[in-house]
Amino acid sequence: MDSSSIIDSYKNEMLSEINRVISIPAIPPAFGGKGETERANYLESLLKNLGFVVKRYDYKDGTGAARPNLITSYGTAQRTIWLVAHIDTAAEGDLSQWKYKPFKVTIENGKMYGRGTNDNGQDIIAAIYAIRALKESGVKPKYNMGIALVSDEELGSIYGICKLLEENIFKKDDMFMIPAWGSKDGDVIDTAEKGVAWIKIIVEGKQTQTSHPENGVNALRYAVEFLSAADKLLHEKYNSNSSIFSPPYSTFEMTKHEKGTSNVNTVPGEEVFYMDCRLLPEYNIDEVLADLQRIADMPRFKNVKIKIETYLRMDSSPATDPNSEVVKLTQNAIKKVMGLEPKVSGIGSVTTATFFRSKGYNVAVWSKLEDLARIPNESANIDDMITDAKVFAKLFE
């Protein structure tokens, strides 16, 4: 039987399994969660019950929590195409903003609601049932089908892909298809990613009461002035465009602001802000950091101390050749299942693909997926999960 028909027959089982997976929170310890262990335990048992041999790699993070990663494969070929999905999720956030229970899949109008359904539950399940369908179809695949279910994607992959790359699991001529980003119509394959830097800015002044502001140094006033100067310089200096990306330019966004003072009648002595910078590959994160430090060292800020810290950094990696084998195979699989010709593009997000590309591997990033991750009432389409599984299986036929 054709793999697509087999996958159609799995639909109810896939819905049942994504509900079980989402019902096990896998929030990283840094986000206040317990990590991925319980979810990994369930996925390991699922794969074993389906007849697959699973290798497990657990790494302890700075909190002492285990961060598990699961590896399985099918086939006897010399080369492997790996599907890489992550099992950790963002925290649920403000529960008052949720219509549905975040850690229970609610099905409504063809959608699956729940934290992690979109990022990355849809494709955890799609990958598992694609490899099952390939095995049951009896097709001898040209390439082995490998699956890596990894931890720590939400905070830089230190205890996930970065560790696995040190284990010599992957051969030099292996290829990778990573469903960590997608488009609503499934008509775009990501072959390049921007560099990302999350920058923490600490402005230290001197706290005092507002009736005598002359006795203090208002950290908020200087923070606003610094951020205004930084915003102007960065947008003016790093202003190139590249049509392969959307948006086609580098972005610099002020985001998180930590609480400074609780009182209206207190001059704040410290302010902490964050910036999310997404750079075209031609630009260097070190240069951005140096520019911010030069602003901090200006005489106009002599009354405060400004610290520039890197909260998260992921440098851009070489792009995948649009004519590479894995991209062509992905395009062909999409055409077989969906009847369309996908284009290649670059994205502003950073996925686990960047770590593989930096090691010289060819990677295609694709999924049929609406951009609904990390928001209240996160959701994914049932039909998209089925379609992804079919495309994954067709890569190997």
Buried (B, 14 or more C-beta within 10 A) or exposed (E): EBBBEBBEEBBEEBBEBBBBBBBBBBBBBBBEBBBBBEBBBBBBEBBEEBEBEBEEBBBEBEEEBBBBBBBBBBBEBEBBBBBBBBBBBBBBBEEEEBEBBBBEBBBEEEBBBBBBBBBBBBBBBBBBBBBBBBBBBEBEBBBBBBBBBBBBBBBBBBBBBBBBBEEEBBEEEBBBBBBBBBBEEBBBBBBBBBBBBBBBBBBBBBBBEEEEEEEBBBBBBBBBBBBEBBBEBBEEEBEEEBEBBEEEBBBBEBEEEEEBBEEEEBBBBBBBBBBBBBBBBEBBBEEBBEBBEEBBEEEEBEEBBBEBEEBBBBBBBEBBEBEBBBBEBBBBBBBBBBEEEBEBBBBBBBBBBBBBBBEEBBBBBBBBBBEBBBBBBBBBBBEBBBBBBBBBBBBBB
